[in-house]
Amino acid sequence: MLAVGIVTEVFGPRGEGLPAFDFALCSDRPGAVPTDLGVPLALTHGLDRLAEADLVIALPWTGFRTPPAPAVLEALAAAHDRGALVAAHCVGTFALAAAGLLDGRRATTHWRFTGLLADRHPAVTVEPDSLYVDEGRIATGAGAAAGFDMCLHLIRREHGAATANAVARDMVLPSHRDGGQAQYVAAPVPENCQDDRLAEVLAWARAHLHEPLPVEELARRALMSKRSFARRFTAATGTTPHAWLRGLRLSSAEELLETTDLPVEEIARRVGYGSAAVLREQFVRRRGVPPRSYRRSFTNSP
């Protein structure tokens, strides 16, 4: 039921100014579908609805150790074959694996079941520590709240950082967690860090993104040694200070490229890169395209 709530919250009806998706819940057996909370869902759409979907997400189900019905596997494969983006959340990944869609690809699932996925499907490269894995027209996410991360990543990828950030704000969620971030950490969301001192430093860093922000300065503000700060930061967020800052700078650059006409040189300055050339290098390496090409994908700006 949690997974149903996640996809409904992300792709269901939203307020004014936010994207509207044509959203539907489907089943191979429409009608009253039982859930783990004991409250049945009344579903009216069958597998035929998948034939016209641009995005199909396989949700977790309690019987995931047994492959879904052949009709389900055929519908998932057919959706992928015609060009739809096919994704899975938590143990829903087992459905994509059973359909053969993950052979030769990387994938993840809930950390409790990554070993089982690897044993059952040796042709799949299982990434046990990832929040989500994007393989182009196939995406898989880890368990529980990581479903939000995968869905927001897909919105960011297809509709841009500004749209993903707006949806995240509406849900009172952090706008972005990198897919390579560890699944299981003490406090995985830096924006909601439970460590008050560390949270204050993160908030200060976000407000001073235009500055160099060496780890030594962050550690000094946290009243820690550099080594202690790095260790505490990684334990709390699942990533390193350098990786967190890089992701924050690139996400901020994305939004500025989408929503403003600022020159790339000024955007580079605002997000803390020494020059447009440095921003371009990082953007190409991490996003696959230069900043100006990214801007043209979302705006009419030159």
N, C-alpha and C positions, 0 to 999 in steps of 0.2 A: 504493500500500500504506500510505503514511503516513496518508491520509485514512481508510482502513478502520480503522487502529489508533486514530485519534482518536475516531471515533464509537463504536467498541467499548469504548474505555476510559471514555468519558463515560456511555454508556447501557447498557453491559453489566452483568453481575452485580457487585454491590458487597458490602462488608462489612456487618455488623449495624449497624442504626441509620441506614443510608443508603437512599435511595429505590431501589426495584426497578422497572425498566422491562421491558416485554415487547418485547424487542429482536430484530430479525431482519435479515439481509442478503439482498437480493433481486436478481434479474437477469431480463432478458427471455429469457435462455437458461440455465436452471439447469444445473448440472453443474460441470465444471472451468473456472473463469474465470481467464485469464492475468492476471498483474500485472506491474508494472514491475520487480519484483525477480526475476522469473523463477520464482517459487514460485506455483503456481496455488492458487486458493481453491475449495473444494468447496461450492457454494451449492445449497441444496435448495429455496429458495422462489422462485416466479415472481412475475409482476406482480400476480397475484390477491391476494397478501398486502397490497398497497397499498390494497386496497378497504376494509380494516378498520383502517388505521393512523391514529392521531391526529396523528402527525408523520412526514413523509416528507422525507428529505434526499437530494438528488442529489449523488453524489460525483464527483470529477474522473476523467476517462478520457483516454487518450492520443489518441484520435481525435476530440477535441471540436470540431475545425474542421469536421467533417461532422455534421449533425444526427443525433440518435439515431433508432432505428427508429420508425415511426409508432405502434406499439403502446406504446412508452415514453412518447411525447408525450401520447397519449390517456390513459394511466394517470395521469400527473402532473396533467393538466387535470381529470380526473374526481375525483381526490383533493381538489383545490382546490375544485371545484364543490360537493362534498358537505360542505365545512367543515373539512377537515384543514388543519393548518399545513404549508406546503410550503417547504422551505429548500434551499439549495445551498451547497457549500463549494468554493472555488477555481474552477477552470474548469467545475465542475458547474453554475455559473450559466448557461452556454451552453445547457444542456438546458432550463432554465426559460424562457430567452428564446426558444428555438426553439418551445416549447409556447405562446408568446404570453402567458405569465403575467406578464411584466415590462413589457408595453406600458403606457406612462403612469405607470410607477413608477420609483423610484430603486433602484439595485442596484450591487454591487461584485463584483470578482473579483480574481484575482492581479494585482498591479500591472503585470506584464509584458504582460498581455493586455487591459487596460482599453481601450486604443485600438482593438483588434480588435473587442471587444464593442460599442463605440460605433459603429464603422463598419458592422458586420453588422446591428445592431439600433438604428436611429436613433430608434425610439419609446421607447427605454429611456434614462433619465437616469442615466448612469454616474458614480459617485463614486469616482474613482481613489485617493483618499487615505484611505478609510475601512477600518477593520478588519472591520466588518460593518454592514449596513443592515437595519433592522427596519421593514417596511412593513405590520405587522399580521399577516395570515395568509400573508405572503410574507417570507422573510428570506434574505439572501445574505451570504456571508463571503468574506474575502480568502484568499490562499493559505497553504499550509503550516500553521504553528502557530496562525494566526488562526482555524483551525477550532475549536480549543479555546475561543477567546474567544466565537465565535458560539454554540456549544453551551451554554457556561456562561451566556451571556446568556439563552438560551431557557429554561433551567432556572430562572434567577433570575426571569424574567418570569412563568413559569407556576406556580412552586412557592415563590418567595420567596428572599430573600437568605441566610437561614440555611441552607437546603438547598443552594443554589449554593456557599456558602462551605464547607460540609461536604464536598461532592464535590470541590471544588478542593483542599482540604487533603489529602484522600485521595490525590490525584494529585500532590501537592507542587507546585501551581501557584498563581499569584496569583489571587485570587478574582474580580477584575473589572478589565477594561480597557475604557474607554469606546469605543463604536463609532466615534466621530469621531476617535480617535487615529490618527496617521499610520501607514501600513503599514510604511514603510521608514525606520527610525531606527537610530542607532548602538547603542543598548541600550534596546529598547522596553519592558522590564518594570521599572518603578521598584523593585518589591520585590526584584528580583534584580540591581540595578544593579551594574555592574562598577567604577564609580568609588567607591572606598572612602569618601572624604570625603563625597561626595554621598549615598551609601547610609546613612551614619551620621546625616546630617541628616534624611533621610526617615524613618528609624526613630524618631528623636527626635520628629519631628512627629506620627507616628502615636500615640506614647505621650502626647503633650501636646495632643491634639485639642481638649480643652476650652478651650484658651487661644486668643487672637486669631490668633497665628502670621502676623504680617505678613511679607512677602517680605524686608524689611530684616533681620528677626531671623534668618530662615533663611540669608540670605547671610552675616550676621555669624558664625553658627555654622560655616559652610562656609569661613570666612576668605577671602571674596571680596567684591568690590563687588556692589551690587545688579544692575547691568547684566551683569557677567560671570556671576553666578550664574544669572540668567534665561536667558542664552544657553546656558550649559552644561547647565542643567536641560532646556531644550527639545531640545537636541541629543541628550541621553541618553534622554529619555522620550517625545519626540514630542508633548508637550503643555506648557502653561504651568504655573508653580507655582500660580496661582489656580485653573485648571481642575482640576488634580490634587487640590488641597485640597477643592474643592467636591465632586468625585466621592467622595472619601474620607469627607467628612462625611455626604453623603447615603446612602452605602452603610452606614455605621455606624448612621445613624438607622433605615434599613430593618430592619436586624437587631434593633435594640433594640425597634422597634415589633412585630416578629414574635415575639420570644422573651421579652419582659418585659411587666409590667403598669405600668411606670413612666409617670407622667404625661407628656404631650407637652412640658410646660414643662421637666421634668427631662431628657428626652432632648435637647431643644434645647440645654440647658446643657452636657451631656456631650459633644456633638459640635461645640461651639464656636460656636453661634449665640446672639446676644444675647437672643433671646426666642422664644417659641413662634410669634409672628406672622412673624418672619423665616424660621424653619424652614418654616412653612406656605407662605410665598410661594415659597421655593426649591423646595419639594416639588411644588407645583402646577405651577410652570414647567417643572421637569425631569422629573417623573414623571406629570403629568397629573391627579393626584388629591391632596386634602389628606391629611395624616398620619393622621387618625382614620379616614378612609375606607380608606386603605391597610391599617391595622391590622385593620379588620373583614373585609378580604378574606382574611386569613390566620389570624385568631384569633376567639374568641368574645367578646373584650373590647369594652366599649362605646366 
